[in-house]
Amino acid sequence: MLVAATPASPPSEHECYREKATQASRLQGCYHSTRPMIRPSTIHDVPRIAEVINSHAELGKMLFKSYAELYENLRDFAVYELDGQIVGCCALAIIWADLAEVRSLAVDDNVRGRGIGSQLVQWCIAEARRLQIRKLMSLTYEQRFFAKLGFEVVDKDSLPLKVWTDCVKCPKNENCDEIAMVLVLSDVPDIKATAAPPTPRGVSIPVLEWSEE
Ligand SMILES: CC(C)(COP(=O)(O)OP(=O)(O)OC[C@H]1O[C@@H](n2cnc3c(N)ncnc32)[C@H](O)[C@@H]1OP(=O)(O)O)[C@@H](O)C(=O)NCCC(=O)NCCS
């Protein structure tokens, strides 16, 4: 049976990123593009992603990431490639039907202030749009940077409990001094999903009761 092909529409912002990533993967190992680009990460990127993130983690600006954590969450990640080298990364983690978190945003100190961090956040925004997730959040010390991108400060307690699962790994844990910021994508329809319960004060992670029965 013949199935009529639908007319091609112009590629979306996200499809452009994907196409570049596919080309990069195809060429992995024998060629590096000199054109700056943002692309979804591949398994080859993990050592360099860890290096960029952990250089900032050593200064207390973000959480350390192990190779194990990066492999596990690799599909959330995008990298910024400049002259064939990864100089920045970020991840978009889905928290709930209407909420995704910008995580592990890091730019190599040698190329800071060139708009790379902003472009990585724009990648997260495009990805949230593709997924039809209306709200993005970030827990950050970089309030001015995120404010320039349209994020607004919110009360931490307004975020769902699930956001805090990473806090057990943080040395600051209960004394978290990060700022919670949110960006609402008004062009993405509000989804009628069960709301995530708000964070009860003093509780950082959900604990399931264990029974022998
Ligand atoms: C925060 C970070 C990602 C910014 O990346 P970057 O590539 O230097 O940022 P950009 O060049 O896109 O900056 C965009 C704008 O924000 C401003 N900006 C960047 N960092 C800033 C800061 N710390 N304080 C105030 N403004 C800042 C820039 O001056 C620029 O302003 P302009 O548009 O008026 O020129 C980078 O500095 C970094 O990796 N920091 C350490 C890790 C970290 O804190 N990550 C955030 C975890 S949530």
The ligand as a Tripos MOL2 file, in Angstrom:
@<TRIPOS>MOLECULE
LIG
   48    50     1     0     0
SMALL
NO_CHARGES

@<TRIPOS>ATOM
      1 C1         26.6190   31.0070   34.6970 C.3       1 LIG1
      2 C2         27.3070   30.5800   33.4160 C.3       1 LIG1
      3 C3         26.6580   29.3160   32.8880 C.3       1 LIG1
      4 C4         27.1340   31.7220   32.3980 C.3       1 LIG1
      5 O1         27.7040   31.3160   31.1590 O.3       1 LIG1
      6 P1         28.2870   32.3820   30.1400 P.3       1 LIG1
      7 O2         28.5190   31.7110   28.8500 O.co2     1 LIG1
      8 O3         29.4300   33.0830   30.7550 O.co2     1 LIG1
      9 O4         27.0460   33.3940   30.0630 O.3       1 LIG1
     10 P2         26.6620   34.3620   28.8680 P.3       1 LIG1
     11 O5         27.8950   34.8200   28.1630 O.co2     1 LIG1
     12 O6         25.6130   33.7040   28.0520 O.co2     1 LIG1
     13 O7         26.0220   35.5680   29.6750 O.3       1 LIG1
     14 C5         24.7820   36.0770   29.3450 C.3       1 LIG1
     15 C6         24.5630   37.3440   30.1110 C.3       1 LIG1
     16 O8         24.5730   37.0810   31.5090 O.3       1 LIG1
     17 C7         25.5890   37.8390   32.1340 C.3       1 LIG1
     18 N1         26.1870   37.0250   33.1630 N.ar      1 LIG1
     19 C8         26.8210   35.8450   33.0020 C.ar      1 LIG1
     20 N2         27.2450   35.4010   34.1940 N.ar      1 LIG1
     21 C9         26.8610   36.3150   35.0880 C.ar      1 LIG1
     22 C10        27.0110   36.4550   36.4890 C.ar      1 LIG1
     23 N3         27.6650   35.5670   37.2010 N.pl3     1 LIG1
     24 N4         26.4800   37.5300   37.1050 N.ar      1 LIG1
     25 C11        25.8330   38.4710   36.3700 C.ar      1 LIG1
     26 N5         25.6610   38.4190   35.0500 N.ar      1 LIG1
     27 C12        26.1650   37.3540   34.4320 C.ar      1 LIG1
     28 C13        26.5700   38.1900   31.0400 C.3       1 LIG1
     29 O9         27.2900   39.3750   31.3410 O.3       1 LIG1
     30 C14        25.6730   38.3630   29.8540 C.3       1 LIG1
     31 O10        25.0630   39.6270   29.8780 O.3       1 LIG1
     32 P3         24.8210   40.4460   28.5070 P.3       1 LIG1
     33 O11        23.8200   39.6180   27.7420 O.co2     1 LIG1
     34 O12        24.2830   41.7510   28.9680 O.co2     1 LIG1
     35 O13        26.1430   40.5220   27.8450 O.co2     1 LIG1
     36 C15        28.8250   30.3640   33.5970 C.3       1 LIG1
     37 O14        29.3730   31.4950   34.1340 O.3       1 LIG1
     38 C16        29.1730   29.1780   34.4830 C.2       1 LIG1
     39 O15        29.4310   28.0890   33.9910 O.2       1 LIG1
     40 N6         29.2100   29.3780   35.8250 N.am      1 LIG1
     41 C17        29.6110   28.3360   36.7570 C.3       1 LIG1
     42 C18        28.6080   27.2450   36.8960 C.3       1 LIG1
     43 C19        27.2460   27.7570   37.3370 C.2       1 LIG1
     44 O16        27.1100   28.5550   38.2380 O.2       1 LIG1
     45 N7         26.2180   27.2500   36.6620 N.am      1 LIG1
     46 C20        24.8500   27.5710   36.9400 C.3       1 LIG1
     47 C21        24.2400   26.4070   37.6950 C.3       1 LIG1
     48 S1         22.4950   26.6180   37.7390 S.3       1 LIG1
@<TRIPOS>BOND
     1     1     2 1
     2     2     3 1
     3     2     4 1
     4     2    36 1
     5     4     5 1
     6     5     6 1
     7     6     7 2
     8     6     8 1
     9     6     9 1
    10     9    10 1
    11    10    11 2
    12    10    12 1
    13    10    13 1
    14    13    14 1
    15    14    15 1
    16    15    16 1
    17    15    30 1
    18    16    17 1
    19    17    18 1
    20    17    28 1
    21    18    19 ar
    22    18    27 ar
    23    19    20 ar
    24    20    21 ar
    25    21    22 ar
    26    21    27 ar
    27    22    23 1
    28    22    24 ar
    29    24    25 ar
    30    25    26 ar
    31    26    27 ar
    32    28    29 1
    33    28    30 1
    34    30    31 1
    35    31    32 1
    36    32    33 2
    37    32    34 1
    38    32    35 1
    39    36    37 1
    40    36    38 1
    41    38    39 2
    42    38    40 1
    43    40    41 1
    44    41    42 1
    45    42    43 1
    46    43    44 2
    47    43    45 1
    48    45    46 1
    49    46    47 1
    50    47    48 1
@<TRIPOS>SUBSTRUCTURE
     1 LIG1         1 GROUP 0 **** ****
